[in-house]
Amino acid sequence: MAMIVGLLFLLSVGLSKQAVDGCTCEPGHPQKLYCNSDIVMHAEITGEKIIPNDENIPGMGTIQYELKVIKVFKGFDRMNDIKYVNTYEMSSLCGTRLHHGQYLLSGEFIRPDGFVITLCNFVEHWDKLSSMLKYNLQYIYKMGCNCKISNPSDRPIHSRTNDGCILTDWKHLWPPEDGEQAHEYACIKHKNGSCNWYKEMSNHKDTIDMSDI
């Protein structure tokens, strides 16, 4: 589940995270965000309404989006429970605004009538995703959820355990300007138990060691 913690606490422990209007999210590769989500889907947003909170305080309610499901990548067993996708009205609570159109949505099953998305989840306009990332969503990411993806500062840990992949061109939290490693590669476990970066080539399947590039 996506981690949302206080900005002052994060600054005090010196973690590298991104703050948006008081909302702080743990950086994550698309595969990591996929694996940490209860559900991942391609859907079209068709409408919305604001549901006030119990105290009827302005700005503290929930935005409930109506959606048309196009394709589900994860969470098939809960599809019958999904009627809406919900988010917090305020961006300081990590609420995210959507508009009519097609999105990649990921989130957690917190409400009985749907799932909840935040700024910390994997949410993006569908037409902004690369064809390789869409392929990874469909076929590859699910094979790598037992691998850990970490920042270069974590290299000593994962070098010893050999159970993860190191990001070398990651700059910010998804989805800003990031490198090919985020858009094109997945971290997959091999038969010998080690994890490595993988890229499905256009004409054949290949596993690429990023240290050789």
Backbone as ProteinMPNN parsed JSONL, in Angstrom:
{"seq_chain_A": "MAMIVGLLFLLSVGLSKQAVDGCTCEPGHPQKLYCNSDIVMHAEITGEKIIPNDENIPGMGTIQYELKVIKVFKGFDRMNDIKYVNTYEMSSLCGTRLHHGQYLLSGEFIRPDGFVITLCNFVEHWDKLSSMLKYNLQYIYKMGCNCKISNPSDRPIHSRTNDGCILTDWKHLWPPEDGEQAHEYACIKHKNGSCNWYKEMSNHKDTIDMSDI", "coords_chain_A": {"N_chain_A": [[0.843, -1.186, 0.0], [0.484, 2.262, -0.794], [2.674, 4.611, 0.772], [1.928, 7.219, 2.954], [2.97, 9.842, 4.668], [3.767, 12.205, 7.284], [5.124, 15.365, 6.329], [6.973, 16.803, 7.877], [8.043, 14.814, 9.487], [9.299, 13.234, 7.552], [11.278, 14.971, 6.628], [12.775, 15.163, 8.923], [13.962, 12.669, 9.181], [15.382, 12.608, 6.929], [14.687, 11.439, 4.453], [14.406, 10.865, 0.919], [11.93, 12.228, -0.719], [8.939, 13.32, -2.426], [7.042, 16.21, -2.068], [3.715, 17.372, -2.357], [1.728, 19.963, -2.074], [1.532, 19.458, 0.725], [1.086, 16.758, 0.71], [2.87, 13.795, 0.827], [4.797, 11.471, -0.892], [6.15, 8.197, -1.303], [8.826, 7.572, -3.442], [8.586, 5.65, -6.482], [9.163, 3.01, -8.814], [7.264, 2.164, -11.771], [6.628, -0.637, -11.758], [6.895, -1.285, -9.041], [4.855, 0.291, -7.955], [2.68, -0.909, -9.191], [2.805, -3.513, -8.063], [2.351, -2.966, -5.373], [-0.265, -2.214, -5.277], [-3.786, -2.884, -4.827], [-5.48, -3.098, -6.969], [-5.256, -2.68, -10.492], [-5.949, -0.971, -13.427], [-7.136, -0.199, -16.755], [-9.159, 2.385, -17.54], [-12.082, 4.384, -18.273], [-12.99, 7.596, -17.313], [-16.146, 8.765, -16.587], [-17.829, 10.451, -15.221], [-18.462, 12.5, -12.236], [-18.878, 13.17, -8.705], [-19.087, 15.104, -5.71], [-18.807, 14.047, -2.432], [-19.781, 15.105, 0.648], [-18.029, 15.207, 3.84], [-18.75, 13.718, 7.098], [-19.012, 15.855, 8.884], [-19.599, 17.851, 7.184], [-17.699, 19.683, 6.261], [-16.34, 22.106, 4.172], [-14.371, 21.154, 1.366], [-13.279, 18.93, 2.561], [-14.312, 16.552, 1.787], [-15.087, 13.651, -0.261], [-14.208, 12.788, -3.556], [-16.062, 11.159, -5.905], [-15.683, 9.158, -8.575], [-17.292, 8.157, -11.539], [-16.85, 5.304, -13.564], [-15.863, 3.545, -16.537], [-14.853, 0.398, -17.057], [-12.158, -0.735, -18.927], [-9.978, -2.522, -19.234], [-8.589, -4.893, -17.019], [-5.708, -5.262, -15.081], [-4.821, -6.179, -12.673], [-6.314, -7.531, -9.731], [-8.644, -8.925, -10.357], [-10.425, -10.525, -8.92], [-11.946, -8.862, -7.391], [-13.601, -7.404, -8.987], [-16.399, -7.373, -9.17], [-17.114, -5.843, -7.03], [-16.62, -3.258, -7.66], [-17.814, -0.111, -8.224], [-17.275, 2.548, -8.274], [-14.498, 4.875, -8.389], [-12.625, 6.378, -5.91], [-11.388, 9.411, -4.387], [-9.603, 11.688, -2.233], [-10.891, 14.948, -1.57], [-9.198, 17.094, -1.123], [-5.967, 18.116, -2.154], [-3.93, 18.2, -0.335], [-4.393, 16.054, 1.236], [-3.577, 14.106, -0.35], [-5.336, 13.739, -2.422], [-6.363, 13.278, -5.828], [-7.078, 14.841, -8.917], [-9.182, 13.901, -11.559], [-10.18, 13.857, -15.004], [-12.654, 13.766, -17.648], [-11.987, 11.029, -19.659], [-9.494, 8.562, -20.648], [-7.64, 6.533, -18.415], [-4.795, 5.086, -16.737], [-5.314, 3.412, -13.816], [-4.603, 2.838, -10.413], [-4.965, 1.447, -7.143], [-6.237, 1.126, -3.75], [-8.393, -1.176, -2.02], [-10.392, 0.226, -0.012], [-12.905, 1.185, 0.444], [-16.252, -0.204, 0.415], [-17.666, 0.007, -1.98], [-15.977, 0.451, -4.055], [-12.656, 1.459, -5.139], [-9.82, 3.29, -3.799], [-7.892, 6.014, -4.887], [-4.823, 7.866, -4.856], [-2.477, 10.637, -4.962], [-0.183, 9.254, -4.647], [-0.413, 6.851, -5.873], [-0.256, 4.78, -8.861], [-1.224, 6.519, -11.331], [-2.225, 7.728, -14.375], [-2.67, 9.473, -17.509], [-3.846, 7.476, -20.107], [-2.892, 7.623, -22.759], [-0.39, 8.678, -22.449], [1.34, 6.746, -21.714], [4.025, 4.581, -22.58], [4.267, 2.168, -25.274], [5.694, -0.067, -24.508], [5.56, 0.018, -21.713], [2.833, -0.411, -21.361], [2.705, -3.018, -22.303], [4.252, -4.289, -20.351], [2.574, -3.93, -18.143], [0.514, -5.651, -18.794], [1.721, -8.2, -19.061], [4.278, -8.56, -17.766], [5.012, -7.216, -15.261], [3.651, -8.533, -13.175], [5.108, -10.815, -12.808], [7.267, -10.064, -11.389], [6.864, -9.266, -8.773], [7.981, -10.314, -6.501], [10.473, -9.356, -6.413], [12.637, -6.767, -5.285], [12.692, -3.306, -5.878], [14.965, -0.748, -5.805], [16.531, 2.366, -4.762], [19.753, 3.803, -5.683], [21.072, 4.304, -3.237], [20.372, 2.185, -1.665], [21.868, 0.104, -2.505], [23.958, -1.531, -1.183], [22.427, -3.235, 0.479], [20.76, -4.752, -1.278], [22.665, -5.792, -2.926], [23.828, -7.7, -1.369], [21.744, -9.499, -0.716], [20.745, -10.087, -3.192], [18.194, -9.932, -4.211], [16.869, -8.025, -5.659], [16.535, -5.115, -7.884], [18.479, -2.313, -8.942], [17.735, 1.073, -9.3], [19.0, 3.221, -11.73], [18.61, 5.459, -13.288], [16.586, 6.969, -12.266], [14.798, 9.86, -11.36], [12.711, 11.33, -10.126], [9.526, 11.08, -8.383], [7.127, 8.948, -9.929], [4.845, 10.56, -12.231], [6.993, 12.1, -13.529], [9.865, 13.404, -15.344], [11.657, 10.788, -16.284], [13.929, 8.051, -16.818], [14.736, 5.547, -19.374], [14.764, 3.209, -17.944], [12.62, 3.261, -16.205], [10.427, 3.428, -17.932], [10.66, 1.32, -19.769], [11.734, -1.071, -18.7], [11.486, -4.027, -16.627], [11.73, -5.611, -13.426], [12.778, -8.776, -12.909], [12.658, -12.068, -11.513], [15.084, -14.617, -11.796], [15.656, -18.132, -12.599], [17.66, -18.963, -10.904], [17.175, -17.561, -8.651], [18.003, -14.928, -8.459], [17.454, -11.426, -9.13], [16.893, -9.316, -11.965], [17.129, -6.638, -14.393], [14.789, -6.55, -17.039], [13.893, -6.573, -20.453], [11.472, -6.675, -22.917], [12.169, -7.315, -26.106], [11.628, -5.934, -29.433], [11.591, -7.829, -31.516], [12.303, -10.232, -30.355], [12.53, -12.094, -27.274], [14.435, -10.998, -24.557], [16.813, -10.845, -21.919], [18.269, -8.278, -20.225], [21.23, -7.162, -18.787], [21.603, -4.402, -16.903], [24.021, -3.355, -16.101], [25.704, -3.812, -18.149], [25.16, -1.987, -20.072]], "CA_chain_A": [[0.0, 0.0, 0.0], [1.295, 3.47, -0.889], [2.983, 5.205, 2.062], [1.649, 8.644, 3.064], [3.389, 10.219, 6.014], [3.911, 13.639, 7.516], [6.274, 15.987, 5.7], [7.976, 17.152, 8.875], [8.71, 13.58, 9.882], [10.186, 12.815, 6.484], [12.435, 15.841, 6.627], [13.586, 14.901, 10.103], [14.751, 11.46, 8.983], [16.225, 12.806, 5.756], [14.344, 10.594, 3.324], [14.229, 11.587, -0.33], [10.567, 12.056, -1.164], [8.397, 14.474, -3.095], [5.873, 16.759, -1.385], [2.788, 18.094, -3.21], [0.7, 20.61, -1.259], [1.401, 18.796, 2.022], [1.024, 15.313, 0.504], [4.209, 13.269, 0.6], [4.718, 10.122, -1.435], [7.383, 7.46, -1.45], [9.104, 7.364, -4.868], [8.418, 4.263, -6.889], [9.148, 2.549, -10.197], [5.918, 1.687, -12.116], [6.414, -2.02, -11.31], [6.703, -1.252, -7.594], [3.521, 0.832, -7.714], [1.766, -1.971, -9.613], [2.824, -4.62, -7.104], [1.845, -2.508, -4.082], [-1.673, -1.847, -5.414], [-4.783, -3.959, -4.817], [-6.095, -3.188, -8.292], [-4.672, -1.857, -11.553], [-6.842, -1.098, -14.576], [-7.323, 0.827, -17.775], [-10.576, 2.731, -17.414], [-12.503, 5.703, -18.739], [-13.763, 8.371, -16.342], [-17.348, 9.245, -17.281], [-18.559, 11.429, -14.413], [-17.964, 12.653, -10.875], [-19.654, 13.941, -7.751], [-18.405, 15.327, -4.445], [-19.56, 13.568, -1.275], [-19.266, 15.79, 1.842], [-17.74, 14.354, 4.992], [-19.823, 13.675, 8.094], [-19.152, 17.171, 9.495], [-19.946, 18.772, 6.105], [-16.684, 20.724, 6.176], [-15.974, 22.305, 2.756], [-13.047, 20.734, 0.951], [-12.827, 17.741, 3.286], [-15.103, 15.409, 1.354], [-14.533, 12.65, -1.172], [-14.65, 12.84, -4.951], [-16.436, 9.83, -6.381], [-15.682, 9.148, -10.035], [-17.9, 7.052, -12.261], [-15.874, 4.811, -14.523], [-16.132, 2.418, -17.431], [-13.655, -0.436, -17.056], [-11.749, -1.193, -20.246], [-9.165, -3.717, -19.046], [-8.059, -5.047, -15.661], [-4.395, -5.891, -15.039], [-4.638, -6.781, -11.355], [-7.493, -7.38, -8.892], [-9.81, -9.49, -11.043], [-11.343, -11.152, -7.979], [-12.785, -7.853, -6.742], [-14.251, -6.581, -10.003], [-17.832, -7.235, -8.907], [-17.313, -4.858, -5.975], [-16.242, -1.919, -8.124], [-18.8, 0.763, -8.842], [-16.681, 3.876, -8.39], [-13.156, 5.091, -7.878], [-12.742, 7.503, -4.979], [-10.177, 10.085, -3.947], [-9.87, 12.77, -1.299], [-11.149, 16.204, -2.261], [-8.077, 18.004, -0.951], [-4.666, 17.595, -2.583], [-3.071, 18.068, 0.848], [-4.641, 14.698, 1.731], [-3.146, 13.262, -1.47], [-6.382, 13.556, -3.417], [-5.936, 13.571, -7.196], [-8.201, 15.189, -9.772], [-9.266, 13.272, -12.863], [-11.107, 14.477, -15.94], [-13.213, 12.789, -18.581], [-10.953, 10.47, -20.51], [-8.985, 7.245, -20.291], [-6.527, 6.565, -17.476], [-4.33, 3.94, -15.977], [-5.661, 3.649, -12.421], [-4.242, 1.817, -9.423], [-5.365, 1.915, -5.826], [-6.485, 0.173, -2.676], [-9.792, -1.431, -1.669], [-10.682, 0.74, 1.322], [-14.357, 1.358, 0.507], [-16.948, -1.395, -0.084], [-18.27, 0.23, -3.285], [-14.967, 0.804, -5.042], [-11.308, 1.567, -4.603], [-9.359, 4.647, -3.526], [-6.639, 6.409, -5.499], [-4.211, 9.082, -4.326], [-1.329, 11.103, -5.723], [0.915, 8.31, -4.45], [-0.662, 5.647, -6.664], [0.112, 4.772, -10.27], [-2.368, 7.107, -12.038], [-1.706, 8.511, -15.5], [-3.424, 9.421, -18.754], [-3.482, 6.261, -20.818], [-2.137, 7.896, -23.982], [0.959, 9.114, -22.111], [2.152, 5.562, -21.42], [4.695, 3.986, -23.737], [3.734, 0.856, -25.647], [6.396, -1.072, -23.722], [5.016, 0.022, -20.361], [1.53, -1.069, -21.445], [2.981, -4.443, -22.416], [4.688, -4.74, -19.025], [1.384, -3.99, -17.297], [-0.287, -6.809, -19.165], [2.38, -9.499, -19.017], [5.58, -8.712, -17.126], [5.137, -6.746, -13.879], [3.132, -9.52, -12.221], [6.112, -11.844, -12.591], [8.384, -9.526, -10.639], [6.459, -8.676, -7.495], [8.818, -10.836, -5.417], [11.759, -8.66, -6.499], [12.627, -5.43, -4.706], [13.301, -2.262, -6.7], [15.458, 0.219, -4.835], [17.363, 3.46, -5.218], [21.177, 3.485, -5.545], [21.502, 4.36, -1.84], [20.089, 0.892, -1.049], [22.649, -0.914, -3.216], [24.62, -2.542, -0.345], [21.457, -4.21, 0.977], [20.304, -5.657, -2.319], [23.813, -6.49, -3.476], [24.084, -8.876, -0.521], [20.648, -10.453, -0.771], [20.542, -10.435, -4.597], [16.758, -10.122, -4.421], [16.265, -6.817, -6.206], [17.167, -4.364, -8.957], [18.834, -0.957, -8.552], [17.423, 2.127, -10.255], [20.172, 4.043, -12.017], [18.262, 6.69, -14.006], [15.352, 7.492, -11.683], [15.025, 11.206, -10.837], [11.61, 11.825, -9.318], [8.361, 10.203, -8.272], [6.306, 8.803, -11.137], [5.273, 10.271, -13.578], [7.723, 13.131, -14.265], [10.89, 13.05, -16.305], [12.46, 9.679, -15.842], [14.652, 7.452, -17.925], [14.244, 4.337, -20.016], [14.638, 2.137, -16.955], [11.267, 3.314, -15.657], [9.414, 3.242, -18.968], [10.825, 0.151, -20.624], [12.276, -2.258, -18.052], [10.86, -4.638, -15.454], [12.679, -6.365, -12.593], [12.249, -10.137, -12.933], [13.483, -13.072, -10.83], [15.532, -15.721, -12.631], [15.536, -19.46, -12.006], [18.653, -19.111, -9.828], [16.731, -16.775, -7.513], [18.444, -13.538, -8.531], [16.594, -10.509, -9.887], [17.619, -8.485, -12.918], [16.286, -5.863, -15.29], [14.319, -7.316, -18.198], [13.192, -5.806, -21.485], [10.93, -7.458, -24.029], [12.604, -6.671, -27.336], [10.589, -5.862, -30.464], [11.557, -9.024, -32.359], [12.543, -11.445, -29.6], [12.63, -11.889, -25.84], [15.812, -10.944, -24.103], [17.052, -10.323, -20.589], [19.399, -7.38, -20.347], [21.896, -6.73, -17.573], [21.795, -2.97, -17.033], [25.42, -3.021, -15.873], [26.421, -3.973, -19.413], [24.731, -0.943, -21.013]], "C_chain_A": [[0.88, 1.239, 0.0], [1.461, 4.13, 0.473], [2.75, 6.707, 2.031], [1.965, 9.048, 4.49], [3.624, 11.693, 6.095], [5.194, 14.19, 6.94], [7.35, 16.309, 6.714], [8.736, 15.927, 9.333], [9.702, 13.132, 8.824], [11.441, 13.662, 6.441], [13.357, 15.531, 7.788], [14.446, 13.657, 9.945], [15.558, 11.5, 7.695], [15.92, 11.907, 4.589], [14.128, 11.446, 2.091], [12.846, 11.289, -0.873], [10.084, 13.354, -1.794], [7.128, 14.917, -2.389], [5.028, 17.549, -2.368], [1.68, 18.638, -2.33], [0.482, 19.89, 0.072], [1.277, 17.29, 1.91], [2.414, 14.821, 0.159], [4.124, 11.808, 0.203], [6.103, 9.493, -1.514], [7.642, 7.218, -2.936], [8.98, 5.895, -5.244], [8.479, 4.056, -8.384], [7.735, 2.056, -10.517], [5.637, 0.26, -11.663], [6.155, -2.071, -9.812], [5.314, -0.742, -7.248], [2.449, -0.189, -8.115], [1.671, -3.046, -8.529], [2.23, -4.227, -5.762], [0.356, -2.151, -4.113], [-2.574, -3.075, -5.336], [-5.379, -4.182, -6.197], [-5.383, -2.237, -9.237], [-5.528, -2.064, -12.788], [-6.684, 0.058, -15.548], [-8.814, 1.128, -17.785], [-10.827, 4.13, -17.962], [-13.343, 6.371, -17.658], [-14.931, 9.014, -17.077], [-18.143, 10.271, -16.494], [-17.982, 11.517, -13.018], [-18.987, 13.383, -10.008], [-18.86, 14.039, -6.452], [-19.319, 14.899, -3.303], [-18.989, 14.245, -0.028], [-18.939, 14.804, 2.953], [-18.836, 14.483, 6.027], [-20.07, 15.039, 8.741], [-19.507, 18.25, 8.479], [-18.98, 19.948, 6.02], [-16.269, 20.884, 4.717], [-14.541, 21.865, 2.477], [-12.551, 19.463, 1.596], [-13.596, 16.489, 2.896], [-14.335, 14.46, 0.458], [-15.065, 12.899, -2.573], [-14.88, 11.411, -5.414], [-16.572, 9.879, -7.9], [-16.427, 7.924, -10.561], [-16.92, 6.599, -13.342], [-16.432, 3.671, -15.356], [-14.838, 1.625, -17.534], [-13.378, -0.946, -18.465], [-10.937, -2.484, -20.141], [-8.609, -3.726, -17.631], [-6.738, -5.804, -15.736], [-4.134, -6.6, -13.715], [-5.904, -6.538, -10.542], [-8.766, -7.916, -9.501], [-10.867, -10.003, -10.063], [-12.254, -10.152, -7.28], [-13.589, -7.013, -7.727], [-15.731, -6.378, -9.743], [-18.13, -6.197, -7.834], [-17.139, -3.425, -6.466], [-17.41, -1.218, -8.803], [-18.218, 2.143, -9.119], [-15.2, 3.791, -8.057], [-13.216, 6.393, -7.083], [-11.384, 8.107, -4.684], [-10.565, 11.195, -2.979], [-10.025, 14.076, -2.069], [-9.951, 17.136, -2.213], [-6.768, 17.354, -1.398], [-3.718, 17.437, -1.404], [-3.273, 16.725, 1.536], [-4.309, 13.665, 0.658], [-4.281, 12.942, -2.436], [-5.89, 13.96, -4.796], [-7.149, 13.816, -8.077], [-8.081, 14.501, -11.122], [-10.283, 14.023, -13.71], [-11.669, 13.399, -16.859], [-12.109, 12.321, -19.52], [-10.466, 9.146, -19.971], [-7.714, 7.358, -19.462], [-6.042, 5.148, -17.168], [-4.58, 4.28, -14.52], [-5.152, 2.504, -11.562], [-4.616, 2.354, -8.059], [-5.604, 0.774, -4.866], [-7.99, 0.025, -2.433], [-10.019, -1.018, -0.219], [-12.189, 0.866, 1.525], [-15.048, 0.128, -0.076], [-17.488, -1.244, -1.501], [-17.248, 0.583, -4.362], [-13.594, 0.875, -4.413], [-10.907, 3.031, -4.514], [-8.027, 4.87, -4.225], [-6.137, 7.681, -4.837], [-3.091, 9.506, -5.276], [-0.164, 10.123, -5.649], [0.73, 7.017, -5.234], [-0.192, 5.835, -8.1], [-1.115, 5.22, -11.058], [-1.818, 7.994, -13.146], [-2.659, 8.423, -16.678], [-2.927, 8.246, -19.592], [-2.604, 6.553, -22.037], [-0.743, 8.444, -23.706], [1.893, 7.936, -21.803], [2.79, 5.026, -22.69], [4.082, 2.617, -24.04], [4.414, -0.252, -24.844], [5.858, -1.137, -22.302], [3.638, -0.644, -20.337], [1.697, -2.594, -21.553], [3.393, -5.016, -21.065], [3.511, -4.857, -18.061], [0.6, -5.273, -17.55], [0.402, -8.133, -18.843], [3.53, -9.621, -18.012], [5.596, -8.344, -15.645], [4.705, -7.792, -12.859], [4.134, -10.628, -11.934], [7.257, -11.361, -11.71], [8.04, -8.961, -9.282], [7.222, -9.246, -6.297], [10.246, -10.311, -5.516], [11.603, -7.251, -5.929], [13.329, -4.462, -5.638], [13.693, -1.123, -5.767], [16.294, 1.289, -5.506], [18.838, 3.1, -5.026], [21.673, 3.501, -4.101], [21.277, 3.049, -1.109], [20.953, -0.227, -1.624], [23.33, -1.926, -2.29], [23.674, -3.628, 0.149], [21.133, -5.24, -0.099], [21.457, -6.354, -3.023], [24.098, -7.752, -2.668], [23.0, -9.924, -0.696], [20.342, -10.914, -2.197], [19.066, -10.638, -4.929], [16.094, -8.891, -5.013], [17.069, -6.213, -7.335], [17.385, -2.931, -8.491], [18.449, 0.01, -9.662], [18.661, 2.981, -10.478], [19.826, 5.337, -12.746], [16.95, 7.291, -13.518], [15.61, 8.856, -11.06], [13.958, 11.634, -9.847], [10.548, 10.738, -9.152], [7.653, 10.12, -9.62], [5.191, 9.835, -11.092], [6.178, 11.308, -14.221], [8.833, 12.582, -15.14], [11.783, 11.96, -15.742], [13.068, 8.998, -17.05], [14.024, 6.18, -18.443], [14.004, 3.218, -19.016], [13.234, 2.109, -16.355], [10.221, 2.964, -16.707], [9.471, 1.868, -19.624], [11.172, -1.149, -19.886], [11.427, -2.725, -16.874], [11.933, -5.436, -14.723], [12.102, -7.76, -12.369], [13.216, -11.091, -12.237], [13.799, -14.225, -11.78], [15.403, -17.053, -11.886], [16.522, -19.666, -10.858], [18.322, -18.263, -8.601], [17.148, -15.328, -7.533], [17.473, -12.715, -9.377], [17.444, -9.655, -10.811], [16.632, -7.724, -13.786], [16.023, -6.639, -16.569], [13.646, -6.362, -19.164], [12.753, -6.737, -22.589], [11.28, -6.728, -25.313], [11.526, -6.765, -28.404], [10.472, -7.15, -31.276], [11.791, -10.317, -31.614], [12.64, -11.096, -28.129], [14.09, -11.914, -25.428], [15.836, -10.417, -22.684], [18.343, -9.532, -20.613], [19.924, -7.016, -18.982], [22.221, -5.256, -17.721], [23.235, -2.569, -16.821], [26.25, -3.133, -17.137], [26.09, -2.877, -20.414], [25.512, 0.344, -20.75]], "O_chain_A": [[1.896, 1.285, 0.695], [0.506, 4.205, 1.247], [3.308, 7.403, 1.182], [1.28, 8.625, 5.421], [3.676, 12.371, 5.069], [6.246, 13.558, 7.046], [8.533, 16.109, 6.437], [9.946, 15.99, 9.547], [10.811, 12.702, 9.144], [12.54, 13.145, 6.242], [14.578, 15.623, 7.66], [15.54, 13.586, 10.505], [16.314, 10.578, 7.39], [16.814, 11.628, 3.791], [13.719, 12.603, 2.189], [12.612, 10.215, -1.427], [10.76, 14.378, -1.698], [6.237, 14.105, -2.136], [5.574, 18.329, -3.148], [0.802, 17.896, -1.888], [-0.662, 19.732, 0.498], [1.354, 16.598, 2.925], [3.068, 15.383, -0.719], [3.467, 11.007, 0.867], [7.098, 10.175, -1.76], [6.762, 6.707, -3.629], [9.237, 5.008, -4.43], [7.911, 4.838, -9.145], [7.054, 1.569, -9.614], [4.524, -0.035, -11.227], [5.289, -2.819, -9.359], [4.662, -1.275, -6.349], [1.425, -0.31, -7.442], [0.574, -3.438, -8.132], [1.66, -5.073, -5.074], [-0.22, -1.819, -3.076], [-2.176, -4.172, -5.729], [-5.739, -5.303, -6.557], [-4.963, -1.145, -8.852], [-5.807, -3.202, -13.164], [-6.175, 1.128, -15.212], [-9.634, 0.238, -18.01], [-9.912, 4.943, -18.095], [-14.294, 5.78, -17.148], [-14.738, 9.721, -18.066], [-19.046, 10.901, -17.044], [-17.122, 10.72, -12.642], [-19.843, 14.113, -10.508], [-18.058, 13.16, -6.138], [-20.467, 15.336, -3.219], [-17.837, 13.997, 0.329], [-19.495, 13.708, 3.008], [-19.761, 15.277, 5.854], [-21.203, 15.353, 9.107], [-19.695, 19.412, 8.838], [-19.388, 21.075, 5.74], [-15.884, 19.903, 4.081], [-13.622, 22.159, 3.241], [-11.496, 18.956, 1.215], [-13.539, 15.478, 3.595], [-13.104, 14.463, 0.421], [-16.248, 13.189, -2.749], [-13.992, 10.563, -5.321], [-17.454, 10.548, -8.439], [-16.221, 6.805, -10.092], [-16.243, 7.421, -13.959], [-17.336, 2.944, -14.943], [-13.837, 2.129, -18.044], [-14.254, -1.518, -19.113], [-11.187, -3.434, -20.883], [-8.205, -2.687, -17.108], [-6.65, -6.855, -16.371], [-3.316, -7.518, -13.648], [-6.509, -5.471, -10.641], [-9.855, -7.425, -9.202], [-12.063, -9.926, -10.342], [-13.231, -10.547, -6.642], [-14.194, -6.014, -7.338], [-16.272, -5.319, -10.062], [-19.259, -5.719, -7.728], [-17.479, -2.481, -5.753], [-17.923, -1.677, -9.824], [-18.61, 2.818, -10.071], [-14.713, 2.794, -7.525], [-13.789, 7.384, -7.536], [-10.361, 7.423, -4.722], [-11.729, 11.593, -2.917], [-9.372, 14.285, -3.091], [-9.71, 17.888, -3.158], [-6.49, 16.2, -1.07], [-2.795, 16.625, -1.462], [-2.431, 16.297, 2.326], [-4.708, 12.504, 0.748], [-4.194, 11.973, -3.189], [-5.088, 14.884, -4.923], [-8.137, 13.086, -7.997], [-7.021, 14.513, -11.749], [-11.14, 14.736, -13.187], [-11.21, 12.257, -16.845], [-11.388, 13.132, -20.101], [-10.964, 8.659, -18.956], [-6.831, 8.163, -19.757], [-6.77, 4.166, -17.317], [-4.119, 5.312, -14.032], [-5.26, 1.337, -11.941], [-4.593, 3.564, -7.831], [-5.235, -0.373, -5.116], [-8.758, 0.971, -2.614], [-9.854, -1.827, 0.694], [-12.693, 0.679, 2.632], [-14.499, -0.52, -0.966], [-17.747, -2.245, -2.168], [-17.625, 0.975, -5.466], [-13.387, 0.41, -3.292], [-11.567, 3.904, -5.079], [-7.137, 4.022, -4.166], [-6.922, 8.477, -4.321], [-2.798, 8.825, -6.259], [0.737, 10.157, -6.487], [1.627, 6.174, -5.255], [0.218, 6.927, -8.493], [-1.956, 4.395, -11.415], [-1.035, 8.907, -12.884], [-3.371, 7.432, -16.839], [-1.722, 8.058, -19.759], [-1.668, 5.803, -22.315], [0.022, 8.657, -24.647], [3.1, 8.122, -21.65], [2.167, 5.019, -23.752], [3.464, 1.993, -23.177], [3.786, -1.263, -24.53], [5.714, -2.224, -21.743], [3.315, -1.363, -19.391], [0.928, -3.356, -20.967], [2.943, -6.095, -20.677], [3.461, -5.783, -17.252], [0.089, -5.896, -16.619], [-0.249, -9.082, -18.405], [3.734, -10.701, -17.457], [6.148, -9.096, -14.842], [5.32, -7.923, -11.801], [4.021, -11.313, -10.917], [8.121, -12.149, -11.325], [8.848, -8.243, -8.692], [7.118, -8.713, -5.192], [11.129, -10.765, -4.788], [10.553, -6.626, -6.078], [14.421, -4.743, -6.132], [12.859, -0.597, -5.03], [16.712, 1.149, -6.655], [19.144, 2.175, -4.274], [22.612, 2.775, -3.773], [21.889, 2.799, -0.071], [20.78, -1.39, -1.258], [23.282, -3.117, -2.595], [24.051, -4.797, 0.233], [21.22, -6.445, 0.134], [21.26, -7.394, -3.652], [24.556, -8.755, -3.215], [23.301, -11.112, -0.812], [19.761, -11.979, -2.403], [18.725, -11.419, -5.817], [14.881, -8.724, -4.885], [18.133, -6.712, -7.703], [16.578, -2.391, -7.735], [18.792, -0.202, -10.826], [19.3, 3.416, -9.52], [20.665, 6.235, -12.819], [16.281, 8.025, -14.247], [16.564, 8.999, -10.295], [14.275, 12.245, -8.826], [10.656, 9.642, -9.701], [7.59, 11.102, -10.36], [4.602, 10.014, -10.026], [6.136, 11.401, -15.448], [8.763, 11.45, -15.618], [12.57, 12.198, -14.826], [12.746, 9.342, -18.187], [12.938, 5.781, -18.022], [13.133, 2.373, -19.223], [12.721, 1.037, -16.033], [9.241, 2.281, -16.408], [8.436, 1.314, -19.993], [10.919, -2.231, -20.416], [10.748, -1.935, -16.218], [12.915, -5.878, -15.321], [11.066, -7.913, -11.722], [14.433, -10.95, -12.352], [12.922, -14.742, -12.472], [15.082, -17.088, -10.698], [16.259, -20.448, -9.945], [19.08, -18.241, -7.632], [16.689, -14.554, -6.694], [16.764, -13.25, -10.23], [18.579, -9.311, -10.482], [15.466, -8.098, -13.907], [16.911, -7.298, -17.111], [12.92, -5.455, -18.755], [13.553, -7.497, -23.134], [10.753, -5.648, -25.583], [10.612, -7.582, -28.295], [9.372, -7.525, -31.682], [11.522, -11.394, -32.146], [12.813, -9.93, -27.774], [14.872, -12.743, -25.893], [14.975, -9.63, -22.292], [19.393, -10.058, -20.981], [19.16, -6.607, -18.108], [23.03, -4.887, -18.572], [23.649, -1.522, -17.319], [27.364, -2.615, -17.203], [26.675, -2.835, -21.497], [25.301, 1.345, -21.434]]}, "name": "protein", "num_of_chains": 1, "seq": "MAMIVGLLFLLSVGLSKQAVDGCTCEPGHPQKLYCNSDIVMHAEITGEKIIPNDENIPGMGTIQYELKVIKVFKGFDRMNDIKYVNTYEMSSLCGTRLHHGQYLLSGEFIRPDGFVITLCNFVEHWDKLSSMLKYNLQYIYKMGCNCKISNPSDRPIHSRTNDGCILTDWKHLWPPEDGEQAHEYACIKHKNGSCNWYKEMSNHKDTIDMSDI"}
